[in-house]
Amino acid sequence: MTTAVLAIPIAMLIVLLIVQAALVSHAQAIVDAAAQDGAQAGQGASGNEDVARAAAQSTIGTYAENLLSNVHISSHTSRSQFSVTVEATVKSLIPGYRPTISSTAAGSREVFIPVNQR
């Protein structure tokens, strides 16, 4: 009987840890996809930082609206490169544990450069 008093809470804690790890892994995949979608949207000839942020926010809203909080999307652009960083906090099952995740995606911009400027 005494072993059950110790074993059941430990087993429940292990189950909670496994579920929390799965939530963090799933959230990381969604944040990766959001950063990639934002970077891809911003790389086009008509792309800009607002379009990139909207694309990333759309991905998060579609796939992780209730899983993530404190989502912050930032982008950086130069003449030839475009990058998007997405940072968020994953909702936790374990009190006091607030995992934060982030992902950055970057790529070349589609920009026409006249022959005399190459």
N, C-alpha and C positions, 0 to 999 in steps of 0.2 A: 504494500500500500504506500509506503514512504517513497519508494522509487517512482511510482506513478505521479506523486505530487511534484517531484522534480522533473521527470521525463516529459510530461505533457507541456508545461510552459516552455521548456527548451525546444521541443519539437515545433511548437507554435511559432517561436521566435525564428527558428530556421526556415519555416515556411514563409514568414513575412519577409525575411531577408532575400529569399529566392524570388518572391514576387516583386520586391523593390528593385532587385537587380534587373529583372525583366522589363520593368517600367522604364528604368534609366536607359537600358539598351534600346528599347523601342523609341524613346524620346530622342536619343542621339541620332538614330536613323532618320527621324522626321526633321530634326534640325539640319542634318547634312543635306537632305533633299531640299529644304527651304533655301539654304545658302546656294546650292547649285542652281535652283530655279531662278533665284534673284540674280545671280551672276550671268546666267544665260540670257535673261531678259535685258539686262543692262549692256550686254556686249553688242547687241545689234546696232545698226546704223542710226536707228531712231530711239535707241535705249538711253535712259538717263537714270539718275539715282532714285527718283520718285517711282519710276516704272519697276526698278529692281526691288525696292522696298515693298511695293504693292504685290509683286509676284511672290516674294518670300512670305509676306503676311498671309496671302491667300493660301499657300501651302500649309502653313501652321494652322490657320483657321479651319481648313478642311480636315486635317488629319489629327490635330492635337489640341483642339480648343480647350478641353477640360484637363489635359495632362500637364500643360506648361503654364507657368506664370512668370511675371516680370520679364517678358520677352523684349529684347532690345535688338534692333536690326540697324546695322551701320554699313555704309558703302564708301568706297574710295575709288576715285577714277583719275586716270592720267590720260595722256594723248593716246597711248597704245595699250593700256591695261585697265581692267575693271575688276574689283573684288567686292564681295559681300561677306560680312560677318554676322552671324546670328548667335545670340547668347540668351539663355533662358534658365529658369529654375524648374526642376521637376517636382511635381507634387509628391509628398512623401507619406508612406504608411507608418513610418517609425517616428515618434515624437523627437524633436530636436535635430533631426537629420534633414538637411535641405541641399540636395545635390544640384550643382549648377553645371551646365554643359554649354559648349560652344562649338561652332564650326565655321570655317572660312573657305570660300570657293573663289577662284580667280581665273581669269583668262584674257585672251587678247581681244581688243575692241575691233569691230569691223569699221574701219575708217578708210575712205578713199584718199589717197595721197597722190597728187598730180606728179607726172613724170619729172618735171623740173625741180620738185622738192624732195625727191627720193635720194 
